[in-house]
Amino acid sequence: MVKTWGEFTPDDVFEMAVLRTEIFFLEQKIDEEELDSLDRHEDTLHLWRSDDRGMTGYLRIVHDDSVADAHQGISWSLGRMVVRKDCRGQGLAKELLLEALAIMGDKPLYLHAQEYVMPLYASVGFTPVGETFTEAGIAHRLMVRRSDA
């Protein structure tokens, strides 16, 4: 499923919030803002899969010109990728990534990768840039995918 915020139903919003809260707050213990104004931005696309228990995996595509200078001149990003604990190891994250890349075509993209997930992003053409940094208390690396990937 792919929708903009304006296309979300109340149930879609609820399921997204539940999944992201379960992973980021309860599992990873993040204590920083997770749901933000970019979720509601008109250019943001939300991609997910669901089963009878709700969302199984999710990621968003964000356009934000204000951060391009800090990200190799790239203003489009992938982020907030999560897979429900009972659905991990089934290829769902890669499926969502490939769908996002198909939507974006040859547009350059960046993401902030938790270090343990870097091999997944590398497998679809993202390359690490710069040093490790801490975001929301977790080690991350900037990864970019140029239009020639």
C-alpha positions as CSV (number, residue, x, y, z in Angstrom):
1,M,0.0,0.0,0.0
2,V,1.2,3.5,-0.8
3,K,-0.6,6.7,0.4
4,T,0.0,10.3,1.2
5,W,-1.2,11.7,4.5
6,G,-4.3,13.1,2.9
7,E,-5.2,9.6,1.7
8,F,-4.8,8.0,5.1
9,T,-7.9,6.7,6.9
10,P,-8.1,7.0,10.7
11,D,-7.3,3.2,10.8
12,D,-4.2,3.7,8.7
13,V,-2.9,6.5,11.0
14,F,-3.6,4.3,14.1
15,E,-1.9,1.2,12.7
16,M,1.2,3.3,11.6
17,A,1.4,4.9,15.0
18,V,1.1,1.5,16.8
19,L,3.8,-0.2,14.7
20,R,6.3,2.7,14.9
21,T,5.6,3.1,18.6
22,E,6.1,-0.6,19.3
23,I,9.5,-0.7,17.5
24,F,11.0,2.7,18.2
25,F,9.7,3.4,21.7
26,L,9.1,0.0,23.3
27,E,11.7,-2.1,21.6
28,Q,14.5,0.4,20.9
29,K,13.8,2.7,23.8
30,I,14.0,5.9,21.7
31,D,13.1,8.9,23.7
32,E,13.1,11.5,21.0
33,E,10.3,12.8,18.7
34,E,9.3,10.0,16.3
35,L,6.0,11.1,14.7
36,D,6.8,14.5,13.2
37,S,5.5,17.1,10.8
38,L,7.1,15.3,7.8
39,D,4.6,12.5,8.2
40,R,1.9,15.0,7.2
41,H,3.9,16.8,4.5
42,E,2.1,16.7,1.1
43,D,5.2,15.2,-0.7
44,T,5.7,12.4,1.9
45,L,4.8,8.9,0.7
46,H,4.0,6.2,3.2
47,L,4.5,2.5,2.1
48,W,3.5,-0.5,4.1
49,R,2.3,-4.0,4.2
50,S,-0.5,-5.4,6.5
51,D,-2.0,-8.6,7.7
52,D,-5.0,-9.3,9.8
53,R,-3.2,-7.9,12.9
54,G,-2.3,-4.6,11.4
55,M,0.8,-3.2,9.7
56,T,3.6,-5.6,9.3
57,G,6.2,-3.3,7.8
58,Y,6.4,0.4,7.0
59,L,8.7,3.1,5.5
60,R,8.3,6.6,4.4
61,I,9.7,8.7,1.5
62,V,10.4,12.3,2.5
63,H,11.3,15.4,0.4
64,D,12.9,18.2,2.4
65,D,15.1,20.8,0.6
66,S,16.1,22.3,4.0
67,V,18.4,19.3,4.8
68,A,20.0,18.8,1.4
69,D,23.2,20.6,2.3
70,A,23.8,18.2,5.2
71,H,23.1,15.1,3.0
72,Q,25.4,15.4,0.0
73,G,23.0,17.8,-1.7
74,I,20.2,15.2,-1.7
75,S,16.8,16.3,-0.5
76,W,14.8,13.0,-0.8
77,S,15.2,10.4,1.9
78,L,13.9,7.0,3.1
79,G,13.2,6.6,6.7
80,R,11.3,5.3,9.7
81,M,11.6,1.8,8.3
82,V,10.2,-0.8,10.7
83,V,9.1,-4.4,10.5
84,R,7.0,-6.0,13.2
85,K,8.9,-8.4,15.3
86,D,6.9,-11.5,14.3
87,C,7.4,-10.7,10.6
88,R,11.2,-10.2,10.5
89,G,13.4,-12.4,8.4
90,Q,10.8,-12.8,5.7
91,G,12.3,-10.2,3.3
92,L,9.6,-7.6,4.0
93,A,12.1,-4.7,4.6
94,K,13.8,-5.4,1.3
95,E,10.5,-5.6,-0.5
96,L,9.5,-2.2,0.9
97,L,12.9,-0.8,-0.1
98,L,12.6,-2.1,-3.6
99,E,9.1,-0.6,-3.9
100,A,10.4,2.8,-2.7
101,L,13.3,2.7,-5.2
102,A,10.9,1.8,-8.0
103,I,8.7,4.8,-7.1
104,M,11.7,7.2,-6.9
105,G,13.3,6.0,-10.1
106,D,16.7,7.6,-10.6
107,K,16.3,10.4,-8.0
108,P,19.2,10.4,-5.6
109,L,18.2,9.3,-2.0
110,Y,19.8,9.3,1.4
111,L,19.0,7.6,4.7
112,H,20.3,7.4,8.2
113,A,21.0,3.7,8.7
114,Q,21.3,2.0,12.0
115,E,24.6,0.3,11.7
116,Y,23.3,-3.3,11.9
117,V,21.0,-2.7,8.9
118,M,23.6,-1.2,6.6
119,P,24.1,-4.5,4.6
120,L,20.5,-4.4,3.7
121,Y,20.7,-0.9,2.3
122,A,24.0,-1.6,0.6
123,S,22.3,-4.6,-1.2
124,V,20.0,-2.1,-3.0
125,G,22.7,0.4,-3.9
126,F,23.2,2.7,-0.9
127,T,26.8,3.6,0.0
128,P,28.0,4.7,3.5
129,V,29.3,8.3,3.7
130,G,31.2,9.9,6.6
131,E,31.6,8.7,10.1
132,T,29.2,7.0,12.5
133,F,26.9,9.4,14.4
134,T,24.4,9.0,17.2
135,E,20.8,9.7,16.5
136,A,18.1,9.0,19.0
137,G,20.7,7.3,21.2
138,I,21.6,4.7,18.4
139,A,24.7,4.5,16.2
140,H,23.8,5.5,12.6
141,R,25.6,6.1,9.3
142,L,24.6,8.4,6.4
143,M,24.1,6.3,3.3
144,V,23.4,7.7,-0.2
145,R,22.1,6.2,-3.4
146,R,23.1,8.3,-6.4
147,S,21.1,8.3,-9.6
148,D,23.7,6.0,-11.2
149,A,23.2,3.2,-8.7
